[in-house]
Amino acid sequence: MDKIVDTFIETANAFDVEGILALFGSKAVIEDASVGQSFAGKAGVRRYVQEFFVGYKTMSKLLSLERIGDCSAIARIDFTGNFGHEIGSLRIRIDSAGLIERIDADLE
């Protein structure tokens, strides 16, 4: 779990959309309570990353990682970008292939 979270943050900070997409399963979902939207499948993940990471020039720093079993974790993240500064959490669940199948995102 540590590796996929670290890789997600590294690729997001590099604005590497294709690299981020490679971390997700084809039926992945990102549910972001802070924007009140759900983003499904690779197309949804792409849209989310392009809008909220690339578009806002978001830089992310891992503050903590709490593992919940073998397939889930909650990453507390420090986000900075064109929007200012926010701290939030990403509840990440991976599938049996080790790909991200779901992220529930929210800001504090």
C-alpha positions in Angstrom: 0.0 0.0 0.0 2.9 2.4 0.8 4.3 2.0 -2.7 1.1 2.8 -4.5 0.4 5.8 -2.4 4.0 7.1 -2.9 3.8 6.4 -6.6 0.4 8.2 -6.8 1.8 11.3 -5.1 5.0 11.3 -7.2 3.2 11.0 -10.5 0.6 13.6 -9.4 3.3 16.0 -8.5 4.9 15.5 -11.9 1.5 16.1 -13.5 2.0 12.7 -15.3 -1.6 11.9 -16.2 -0.7 8.7 -18.0 1.4 7.5 -15.1 -1.5 8.1 -12.7 -3.9 6.3 -15.0 -1.6 3.3 -15.0 -2.2 3.0 -11.2 -6.0 2.6 -11.6 -8.2 -0.4 -12.6 -10.5 0.1 -15.6 -13.6 0.4 -13.3 -12.0 2.7 -10.7 -14.1 5.4 -9.0 -13.0 8.6 -7.4 -15.7 10.1 -5.1 -14.7 13.6 -4.0 -17.0 15.0 -1.3 -15.3 18.4 -1.5 -16.5 18.9 -5.0 -19.6 16.8 -4.7 -18.9 14.7 -7.7 -18.0 11.1 -8.6 -15.5 10.2 -11.4 -15.9 6.7 -12.9 -13.6 4.6 -15.1 -10.4 5.7 -16.7 -12.1 8.6 -18.5 -13.4 9.9 -15.1 -10.0 9.5 -13.4 -8.4 11.3 -16.3 -10.8 14.2 -16.0 -10.4 14.4 -12.2 -6.6 14.4 -12.5 -6.5 17.0 -15.3 -8.9 19.3 -13.6 -7.9 19.1 -9.9 -4.2 18.3 -10.1 -2.9 19.6 -13.4 -5.4 22.4 -13.7 -4.8 23.8 -10.2 -1.0 22.9 -10.3 -1.6 20.9 -7.1 1.4 19.6 -5.2 0.8 16.9 -2.6 2.8 15.9 0.4 1.9 12.8 2.4 1.4 13.6 6.1 0.4 10.2 7.3 -0.8 6.8 6.1 -3.1 4.6 8.2 -3.5 1.1 6.8 -6.9 -0.6 7.1 -6.3 -4.3 6.3 -4.4 -5.4 3.3 -6.4 -3.5 0.6 -7.3 -0.1 2.1 -5.6 2.9 3.7 -6.3 6.5 4.6 -3.7 8.9 3.4 -3.7 12.4 5.0 -2.3 14.8 2.4 -1.2 18.4 2.4 -2.3 20.0 -0.9 -1.0 23.3 -2.2 -1.7 24.9 -5.6 -3.4 27.8 -7.4 -6.3 27.4 -4.9 -4.0 28.0 -1.8 -3.5 25.4 0.8 -5.8 22.6 2.0 -5.3 19.4 4.1 -7.4 16.4 3.1 -7.7 12.7 3.1 -7.8 10.0 0.5 -9.3 6.7 1.5 -7.7 4.4 -1.1 -8.8 0.8 -1.8 -6.8 -1.5 -4.2 -8.0 -4.6 -6.0 -6.4 -8.0 -6.1 -4.1 -6.9 -9.0 -2.8 -4.1 -6.8 -4.5 -1.3 -8.8 -6.5 1.4 -7.3 -10.2 0.6 -7.5 -11.6 3.4 -5.4 -10.6 6.7 -3.8 -12.9 8.6 -1.5 -11.5 12.1 -1.2 -12.4 14.9 1.2 -10.9 18.1 2.6 -10.7 18.9 6.3 
